[in-house]
């Protein structure tokens, strides 16, 4: 039978961080839309998220092999 892990504190802080970031997005977008169009903002968000994921997977040595592409 599956035994759930007891990581309540980590889960709490991760959900708190997600709630804070979702609350900051409208404020940041209001300021950013004054100087950029929406398409540019979306591309910057994707690029930053992709680089962060690549860095995280590289540091944890879990990058997929190039042969799989």
MIDOSE-1310 file (N, C-alpha, C; in nm, 2 decimals, decimal comma, always signed):
residues 69
xxxx	+0,08/-0,12/+0,00/+0,00/+0,00/+0,00/+0,09/+0,12/+0,00; +0,04/+0,23/-0,07/+0,12/+0,35/-0,08/+0,12/+0,43/+0,05; +0,23/+0,47/+0,10/+0,24/+0,55/+0,22/+0,28/+0,70/+0,18; +0,19/+0,79/+0,21/+0,21/+0,93/+0,17/+0,33/+0,99/+0,25
xxxx	+0,40/+1,08/+0,18/+0,51/+1,14/+0,25/+0,46/+1,26/+0,33; +0,53/+1,29/+0,43/+0,49/+1,39/+0,53/+0,57/+1,52/+0,50; +0,54/+1,59/+0,39/+0,61/+1,71/+0,35/+0,51/+1,82/+0,35; +0,44/+1,84/+0,46/+0,33/+1,94/+0,47/+0,39/+2,08/+0,46
xxxx	+0,50/+2,10/+0,53/+0,56/+2,24/+0,53/+0,61/+2,28/+0,40; +0,67/+2,19/+0,32/+0,72/+2,23/+0,19/+0,60/+2,25/+0,10; +0,50/+2,17/+0,11/+0,37/+2,19/+0,03/+0,31/+2,33/+0,06; +0,31/+2,36/+0,19/+0,25/+2,49/+0,23/+0,32/+2,61/+0,17
xxxx	+0,46/+2,60/+0,18/+0,54/+2,71/+0,12/+0,53/+2,72/-0,03; +0,52/+2,61/-0,10/+0,51/+2,61/-0,24/+0,38/+2,66/-0,28; +0,27/+2,63/-0,21/+0,14/+2,68/-0,25/+0,13/+2,83/-0,21; +0,20/+2,87/-0,11/+0,21/+3,01/-0,07/+0,28/+3,09/-0,18
xxxx	+0,39/+3,04/-0,23/+0,47/+3,10/-0,33/+0,38/+3,11/-0,46; +0,31/+3,01/-0,49/+0,22/+3,01/-0,61/+0,11/+3,12/-0,60; +0,05/+3,13/-0,48/-0,05/+3,23/-0,46/+0,00/+3,37/-0,47; +0,12/+3,39/-0,42/+0,18/+3,52/-0,42/+0,22/+3,56/-0,57
xxxx	+0,27/+3,47/-0,64/+0,31/+3,49/-0,78/+0,18/+3,52/-0,87; +0,08/+3,44/-0,84/-0,05/+3,47/-0,92/-0,11/+3,61/-0,88; -0,08/+3,65/-0,76/-0,13/+3,78/-0,72/-0,05/+3,90/-0,78; +0,08/+3,87/-0,80/+0,17/+3,97/-0,86/+0,16/+3,99/-1,01
xxxx	+0,11/+3,88/-1,08/+0,11/+3,89/-1,22/+0,02/+4,00/-1,28; -0,10/+4,03/-1,23/-0,18/+4,14/-1,28/-0,11/+4,27/-1,26; -0,05/+4,29/-1,15/+0,02/+4,42/-1,12/+0,14/+4,44/-1,22; +0,22/+4,33/-1,23/+0,33/+4,34/-1,32/+0,28/+4,36/-1,47
xxxx	+0,18/+4,29/-1,51/+0,13/+4,30/-1,65/+0,08/+4,44/-1,67; +0,01/+4,50/-1,58/-0,04/+4,64/-1,60/+0,08/+4,74/-1,63; +0,19/+4,72/-1,56/+0,30/+4,81/-1,58/+0,37/+4,77/-1,71; +0,39/+4,64/-1,74/+0,46/+4,60/-1,86/+0,38/+4,63/-1,99
xxxx	+0,25/+4,63/-1,98/+0,17/+4,65/-2,11/+0,18/+4,80/-2,15; +0,22/+4,89/-2,06/+0,24/+5,03/-2,10/+0,36/+5,04/-2,20; +0,46/+4,95/-2,19/+0,57/+4,97/-2,28/+0,59/+4,86/-2,38; +0,52/+4,74/-2,36/+0,54/+4,63/-2,45/+0,40/+4,58/-2,50
xxxx	+0,40/+4,51/-2,61/+0,28/+4,44/-2,65/+0,27/+4,30/-2,58; +0,15/+4,25/-2,58/+0,13/+4,12/-2,51/+0,21/+4,01/-2,57; +0,22/+4,00/-2,70/+0,30/+3,89/-2,76/+0,44/+3,89/-2,71; +0,50/+4,00/-2,70/+0,64/+4,01/-2,65/+0,65/+3,97/-2,51
xxxx	+0,56/+4,00/-2,43/+0,56/+3,96/-2,29/+0,55/+3,81/-2,27; +0,46/+3,75/-2,35/+0,44/+3,61/-2,35/+0,57/+3,54/-2,39; +0,64/+3,59/-2,50/+0,76/+3,52/-2,54/+0,87/+3,54/-2,43; +0,88/+3,65/-2,37/+0,98/+3,66/-2,26/+0,95/+3,57/-2,15
xxxx	+0,82/+3,55/-2,11/+0,78/+3,46/-2,00/+0,82/+3,31/-2,04; +0,79/+3,27/-2,17/+0,83/+3,14/-2,21/+0,98/+3,12/-2,21; +1,06/+3,22/-2,26/+1,20/+3,21/-2,26/+1,26/+3,19/-2,12; +1,21/+3,28/-2,03/+1,26/+3,27/-1,89/+1,23/+3,14/-1,83
xxxx	+1,10/+3,09/-1,85/+1,06/+2,96/-1,79/+1,15/+2,85/-1,85; +1,17/+2,85/-1,98/+1,25/+2,75/-2,04/+1,39/+2,75/-1,99; +1,45/+2,87/-1,98/+1,59/+2,87/-1,93/+1,60/+2,83/-1,78; +1,50/+2,86/-1,70/+1,50/+2,82/-1,56/+1,48/+2,67/-1,55
xxxx	+1,40/+2,61/-1,64/+1,38/+2,46/-1,64/+1,51/+2,40/-1,69; +1,57/+2,45/-1,79/+1,70/+2,39/-1,84/+1,81/+2,40/-1,73; +1,81/+2,51/-1,66/+1,91/+2,53/-1,56/+1,89/+2,43/-1,44; +1,76/+2,41/-1,40/+1,73/+2,32/-1,29/+1,76/+2,18/-1,33
xxxx	+1,72/+2,14/-1,45/+1,74/+2,00/-1,50/+1,89/+1,98/-1,51; +1,97/+2,08/-1,56/+2,11/+2,06/-1,57/+2,18/+2,05/-1,44; +2,14/+2,13/-1,34/+2,20/+2,12/-1,21/+2,17/+1,99/-1,14; +2,05/+1,93/-1,16/+2,02/+1,81/-1,10/+2,05/+1,69/-1,19
xxxx	+2,12/+1,71/-1,30/+2,17/+1,61/-1,39/+2,05/+1,52/-1,44; +1,94/+1,59/-1,48/+1,83/+1,51/-1,53/+1,79/+1,56/-1,67; +1,88/+1,62/-1,74/+1,85/+1,67/-1,87/+1,83/+1,54/-1,96; +1,73/+1,54/-2,05/+1,72/+1,43/-2,14/+1,83/+1,42/-2,24
xxxx	+1,86/+1,31/-2,29/+1,98/+1,29/-2,38/+1,94/+1,35/-2,52; +2,04/+1,40/-2,59/+2,02/+1,46/-2,72/+1,96/+1,36/-2,82; +1,99/+1,23/-2,80/+1,94/+1,13/-2,89/+1,79/+1,12/-2,89; +1,73/+1,15/-2,78/+1,58/+1,14/-2,77/+1,51/+1,24/-2,86
x	+1,58/+1,35/-2,89/+1,52/+1,46/-2,97/+1,53/+1,41/-3,12
